[in-house]
Amino acid sequence: KVLKPGGILVIRVPNTPFQLFKAKIQKMRKGSHFTTMATPLHLNHFDNRSLSKMVEQAGFIGVNITPGAADGTGPALALKKAYGGLSQVVLKVTGLQITNILSLFATKPQAEKF
C-alpha cells in the first residue's frame, strides 16, 4: 500500500542454504554451542525460490534476485566485493550460491487503466 505503482521493492535477507552450511562448518570448528543462524533475530528464513514466491504472491513483477551484497568500509568492503564477484562466477559455472546475502529487486505493477 505504501509503494506507488511502478515503484521498486528492494529486500536483503540472509541466504539460508548457505547460512546452514556455514553454521555446520562453524559448529565443527567451534563446538556445538556455536551458531550463526541468529534465530531470535530472523524469524523467517529464505532461499531464492521461497523469497521469489512470497514477493510474486504479493503482486510484484520483474523479480530479480542477486546473490551477495557488499557493504562496509576500507579493506572489509574490498574483500566483500571480491567475494561477491567470485560468488557470481561460481553461481554461473556451478549453479551454487556461495554468498550469505540475497538481494531481491521487484516492481509494483502499474495500475490498470480502463
Disulfide bonds with the S-S distance in Angstrom:
none
